[in-house]
Amino acid sequence: MNTKPFYVSVLFIGMFIIPQFTFAQEKGEEEITDELGVVTDRFQEHFFEALKQKGIENYDRALKSLEKAAQESPNEVVIYFEMAKNYGFLKQWDRAEENYNKVLEMEPGLPEAFEGLYDVYYNTNDYLKAIEVVKKLIPFDREYKEDLANLYERTEQYDKALELLDELDKELGNNDYRNQLRQQIYSKSDDTGGQISDLEQRINRTPANEQDFLNLIYLYSEQNNKEAAFATAKKLIETNPNSELAHLALYKFYLDDGKTDEAINSMKKVFASDEIDQENQFKVLNDFLLFVNENPAFEKNLEEMVALFSKESKNNQVYVQLGNYYLGKELKEEALQYFQMGLKNNATDYNLIKNTLLLQIDFNKFNEAEELSRKSLDLFPSQPLLYLINGLANLNLENTSKAKLMLETGLDFLIDDLQMELDFYLQLSKVHEKEGNTSKATEYENKAKQILEKN
């Protein structure tokens, strides 16, 4: 829904109150009468108290003050506008609608009141009423045309929605929101044949519009008509030789057809493109990752694609997926490399931290594990695994007293995890053994044995 702010508050209040009265203090009398009605000091007091209460989100109190203000001066339109807003904040939509309509009776055509009604109808899913209100808002702000297209989609008036989207595309050019809305309509509508025909006509009229090609490829793909989709993608690159968007479709067809060199070439163009967002670039890389999983001979090409993608990318998810991919293939060194790359972009991802630490311990990288677990405890001070790993790392670095402190502290945070409890006891037994406290070492060893016996 359009989220432009209401043009109210000081401006709106001034429009309706200031012309209608002069402060009584200036006249030295309690009431003033002019051609617009009677306004009193008491009205001012109640009205501005209502604004104060609304400002601190005491909407019920604001409404009580507005009711008192209405008793003093019942013909002030701004009272009912403020009542409508407060009822909206309370989600009392019927009362909000009632007051916005009263505002429109008193001040026909007021756009702020239409915006308020739109908010009411959108929040109550009354999209048919919302459509009528948005039509009245469009003369004030043409951006509401996108809202109208969205409402047509929600009410299954697909032809009207597509017609309006076409109009907006001609007027403003393509944008991601309208392209996504158009694809939603294609997915929901039963008239796929009509949509394909419409897109083919659009392409013949304006072949420079790449988005029409992509929408047509999408429709063919939804119908599992791979041959037609591939032909459309090739036609796009023939019609627009410098098209980068074309390769967003071509790479997949090349992969499926076993034309790996062509697929890699298309992917390189996707990753080098400023026109294609990182979300779509990541989808391409993920598809290639799945392909390499089935065809491990292309792992070197995967590394090349990752390097291209990650050059400008801050997408942390790619490193997680690559780390998991190599971990699943028991290639732990490569997995650790990608997990550590992920941490450079996002040092607050707990799962990344955990995976990295476990592999660091696996490779006896105790200095790195001690530093990472210590820093991570600042972010996650109640995670027992971090204490366990830090204790284990310190133990192997001969920092016995630090190891004992971390392990004993971590036990306090442990809840219902017998395997981790076992690990804590085993490490504490080693700590006390190093300190020469044989009885304590035996005590923790026995606790570990008890857990093993139970399981």
N, C-alpha and C positions, 0 to 999 in steps of 0.2 A: 504494500500500500504506500502511496505517496506520503512521505514523512516531512514535508515542508511545515515549518512552525506556523501556528495561527498568528495573524498579525493583530494581536490584541495587546493586553497588559496596558502599559502606559498610554500608547497611542490610541487604543480602542476606548479606554476609559475616558481619555481626554475628549474624544469625539462626541461622546454621549453625555458626559456630566458637565464639563467645564462651560459649554455654551449655555447651559440651562440654569445656572445659578451663580450668584456672587456670594462669596463667603459672608456669613451673617455677621462675623466679627467686624467686617469693614463697615457695615451699615448700622451696627449697634442694635440690631433687633434679631429676634429668634427665627422669624420666618420671612421669606422673600417670595413674592408672587411675580412671575413674568408670563410672557405669552406661551411658554412651554409647560407650565405647571408650577407646583409648589414643592420646594426643596428645603429641608430644615437642617439645622446642625445635627439633630439626632440621626437624620439619614446619613450624613457624612460619617458620623461616628460608627454607625452599624456597618456601613458599606466598607470602610477602610479596615475595620476590625475583621470583616469577612476575608478581605485580601490578605491580611496578616495571618489568619488561621489557615487559609489555603496554602500560603507560603511555607508553613511548618507542617503541612499535610494533616491538619485537623479538619478534615472535610465536613464532618458532621457539625462541628461548631461553626464553620464557615457558613453552612446552609442556614443554621439558626439565626445568625447575624443578617444574612440576606433576607430572610423572612421578615425580620424586624425592619430592615431598610425598605422592603416592599410595602409594609404598612404605612410608613412615613411618606413614600412617594411611589405609588403603584405603577406609574406610567414610564418608569425609567427602563429602557430596553436592556441596558447593560446588566441590570439585576438578574434578568432571566438567562442572559448569556452566561453569567458567572454561576448561576444555579445549575445550568446544563453541564458546565465543565466539572463542577464538584460532584454531581451525580455520576458523571462519566468516570471520575477518579475512583468512586465507590463501586463502579460496575453496576450501578442501578440504571440500566440502559433505557428502560421504559420512561423513567422520569427525565433522563437526559434528553431523549427524543422529544418528549412533551414540551420541554423548555426551549429547545432549539426551534421547534415549530412555532412557539409563541413569539420568539425573536423574529422569525420570518413574517409572522402576521403584522408585527409592529414595524419592521424594517424589511420589506420585500426585496429579495435578490441579494441579501448580504452574503458575500462569499464565505466569511468566517463561520457563519451559521451552517452553510452547506458543508464546509469542511468538518464541522462537528458532527453533523448527521452522517456523513460518510464514515467517520470513525465509529459511530454507533452501529451502523449497519454492517460494517466490516467485522467488527468484534462479535456481532450476533449472527454472523454468517447469512445475513439477509441480503444476498448479493443482487437480487432483482431490484430491490429498493436502492441499493448502492449504485447500480447502473444509472438510474434516473437522476440521482444526486450528482454523480460524476459528470454526466452530460451538461449539467448546469454550471459545473466548475471549469470545464474546458475553455469557454470564452475568456475566463480570467487567467488561466494558465494552461497552455497546450501540453505541458508535461503529463497532465491527467489522461491524455489519450492512451498512454501505456497502461495506466490503471484500468481504463475501460477495456482494453484488449485482454488484460488479465481476468477481469470480471466476466467477459464473454466466454473465456476458456472455462472458468469455474462453473458457469451455468450451461455449459455444453453448446453454446452458440458458436460453433467452430468456424462456420463460413464468415460470420461477422468479425470474429477475432482475426482470421487470416487476412481479410480485406483491410482491416485497420492496420495490421502489421505491415502489409505491403505499402500502404499509404505512408506510414512512418518511415519505412526503409527508403522510399523515394525522396521523402522530405529531408531526412536526417542522416541517411546512410545506415549501415548495419551496426548493431551493438550486441554484446554477449547476452544481455537479458532477453531481448526480443528473439534472438536465435534459439535460446533455450526454450522460451515459451512456444515458439513455432514447433520445435521438436516434441514438446509435451502434447501439443494438439495432434501432431501426426501419430503419436503413440496411442492416443485415446480414440481418435476418429476412426470410423469404419470405412470412410471413403478414401482409402489409400490410392486407388486408381485415379480418382479425381485430383488428388494432391500431386501424384507423379505427373499427370498431364499438365497441371498448373505450373509445376516447376520446370518442366521441359519447355513450355511456352515462354516462361520468364527467361530461361537460359538463351533461347533463340532471340529474344528481344534485346537482352543485355548480357552478352557472354562475358563481359568484364567482371560481372558480379560473382566472385568466387563462392560466396556463401550459399548461393542457390545450388551450385554443384555439390557442395558438402551436404546440404539438406537432402538432395536427391540421392546421394550415396548412402546417407543414413536410412532413407526410406527403403531403398533396395536391400540394404543389409538387414533391416528389420524383417523383410520378407524372405530372408535367406537366399536372395537372388544375387549370389556372389559375382556371377559373370557380368550382370548389368552394372553392378556397383563398381567393379574393376574397370569396365569400359568407360563409365562416367568419370572415374578418377583420371584415366589416361586422356580423355577428351579435355578435362580441365587443364592438364599440363600442356596439351597441344594448343589450346586456346590461349592460355596464359603461361607462356614458357618460364617466366620468372616467379611463378606462384610458389610460395613456401607452404601455404595451406594444403596444396595438393599432396605433398609428401606426408602429411598427417594421415592421409588415407592410403597412399600407395605402399608405404612400408609394410603394412599388414598383409596386403595382397601378395606382395613379393615374398614375404616370409612363408605364407601358406602355400605358395607355389614352388617353394624351394629355391627361389632366386635370391640367395643370401647376399650376393654382392650388391644387387640393386636395392635390396632392403637396407643394407648398411649405408649405402649412399644416401637413401632417403632419410634415414635416421640422423645422419650427420647434418643434413639441411634443417631438419626439425630442431636439433639442439643448437644450431647456430642462429636460428631465427629469433629476431626481436618481436616478431608478430605473433608467435605462438607462446601462450603462457606456460608457466612452469608446471601447472597441474596437468596439462595435456602432454607436455614433454615427459613428465614422470610416467604417465600411462604408457607411452611409447617404450620407455626404458623397462618398465615392468613386463610388458609383452615380450621384449627381447630376453629378459631374465628367464621367463617361463620357457621360451624357445631353447635357450642354452641349457636349461635344466634337462631337457630331452635330447639335446645335441651338444654334449660337453666339448666337442672339438672346437667350438666357437667361443671358448672361455676367454681367449686373448682378445677377441673382438668385443666381448662384454666389458673387459677392462678399459678398452679404448672408448667405448660409449659412455661408461661411467665417468671417465676423465673429462669428456666433452660436456656431459650434463652437469657435473659438479663444479665446473670452472666458475660459473656465475651463480649456481644454485645454492639456496639456503634450505633446500628441502631435506629435512632430517630423515624422512621416512625411507628414502632410497638407501641410505647407509644401514638402516635397521634391516631392510629386506635383503640386502646383499650380505650382511653379516649372518643373518639366519640361513641364507642360501648356502654359504660356505660351511657354516656350522653343521648343517644337515648332511653335507658331504664329508664330514669329519676333517675338513681343511681348516683347522682351528687357527692357524697363523693368519690366513687370509681373513677369517672371520674377525679376529681381534683387530686387524688393520682397519676394517671398515667400521667396526663399532667405535674405535678411537677417533676416526674421522667424523663420525656422527656427533661425538661428544664435543668436538671443536665448534660445531654449529649450535649445539643445544646441550649445555652442561647440566640441565635440570631434569632431564628425562631419566626417571628412576630405572626403568627397564634397561636402558642403554648402559647406565652406570653398573647395574647388577651384572649384565652379560660381560661387560668389559672387565670388571673385577674378578669374576670367576675364571676368565681366561688368563688374566695376568697371574693369578695364583697358580693356574695350571702350568704356566711357563716359568714359574719361580721368579716372576718379576715383582719381588716383594717391595722394593723401594717405590715403584709406580703404584702398586696396590695400596701401600700405606698412605701415600699422598692423596690419591683419589678418594679412598674411603674416609680419610680425615676431613677433606674439604666437603664431601657429600653429606657428612653428618651435620654440617651447618644448615643444610637444606632439609635433611630428613633425620631429625634427632631422635626419632622413636623407632627407627628401622633396625631390628636386632641383627640382621645380616651384615650391616655395615660395621657394627661393633665386632662381630665374629671375625670378619675379614681383616679389620684393622688389628685386632688382637693377634690373629694368626701371622700377619705380616710382621708385626713388631717382635713376635716370638722368634721368627726366623732371622730377624735382623739383630737378635740378641738384646732387644730392649725389653727385658723381662718384666720390669715393674709397670711399664706402659701397657704391655700385653695383658697383665693381670687386671689392671684397672678397667681396660676396655671390655674384657670378657665378663668381668663381674657386673659392670654397668649394663651390658647388653642383655644379660640374663634377666634383669628386672623388666625389660620390655618384651620378653618372650611370652607368647600366649599360644598354647595348644599347637605346638610344632615339635613333635618328639624327635624327628630327625635332626633338626637344628639344635635341640636341647642336648642330644647325644654329642653333636660336634662341639658344643660349648664345654661339656664335661671333659671330653677327650683333650681339648686344648688347655683347659685349666689344670688337668692332671699333669700335662707336660710342663706347664709354667712352674708348678710347685715342685716338680721333680728337679727342674733346673735350679731352683732356689734352695734345694736341699731339704725341703719340707716333705719328707716321705709320707707322713701320716695323712697330710692334706692331699697329696698326689694319689694315695690309695683310696681316700674317701671319694674323690671325683671319678676315679677309675671304676669303683664299685657302683656309683650312680649310673655310669654309662653302661655297665654290664646289666643292671636291672632293666634298663630300657630295652637292651638287646634281647633279654630273656622274655620280656612281655611280648615282643614282636617276632 
